[in-house]
Amino acid sequence: MARSLRVRAGEPVEVQLKNHLPADTKVHWHGRVGRPPFPGHAHRRLPGAPARDAKPVAQDK
């Protein structure tokens, strides 16, 4: 089952992934995630910002 969430530019988004996702699950988003919203810095990543495509990391219970 796919789920999607649409937000407007500038709205903060926080996503929590559950540990029961299949190992081949990918998280994908569009937009300037993890980048500052001011001119001249559009291509600089913020420290700790994930890549645009990331696989959830399995955690031991």
C-alpha positions in Angstrom: 0.0 0.0 0.0 1.5 3.3 -1.0 0.9 6.5 1.0 1.6 10.0 -0.1 1.6 13.4 1.6 1.5 16.7 -0.2 2.6 19.9 1.5 3.0 23.5 0.3 6.4 25.1 -0.1 7.8 26.2 3.3 5.7 23.8 5.4 7.8 21.6 7.7 7.3 17.9 7.4 8.3 15.2 9.8 8.0 11.5 8.9 8.3 8.6 11.2 8.9 5.2 9.6 8.0 2.0 11.4 10.4 -0.9 11.7 8.1 -3.4 10.0 8.6 -2.0 6.5 10.0 -4.6 4.0 13.7 -4.5 3.5 13.3 -3.4 -0.2 11.2 -0.3 0.8 12.4 3.0 -0.5 11.5 6.5 0.7 11.4 9.1 -2.1 10.5 12.8 -2.0 10.7 15.7 -4.4 11.7 19.2 -3.7 14.5 21.0 -1.8 14.5 18.7 1.2 17.4 19.5 3.6 18.5 22.6 1.7 18.3 26.2 2.9 15.5 28.2 1.2 17.6 31.2 0.3 19.3 32.2 -3.0 22.9 31.2 -3.7 22.8 28.2 -1.4 20.3 26.0 -3.2 22.8 23.3 -3.8 24.5 23.2 -0.4 23.2 20.4 1.8 22.6 21.0 5.4 24.6 18.8 7.8 22.8 15.5 8.5 20.3 16.0 5.7 19.5 12.6 4.0 19.8 11.9 0.3 16.7 12.3 -1.9 16.3 8.6 -2.0 17.0 6.6 1.1 16.3 3.1 2.4 15.0 2.8 6.0 17.5 1.5 8.4 16.4 -1.6 10.3 16.7 -1.3 14.0 16.8 -4.1 16.5 13.9 -4.2 18.9 
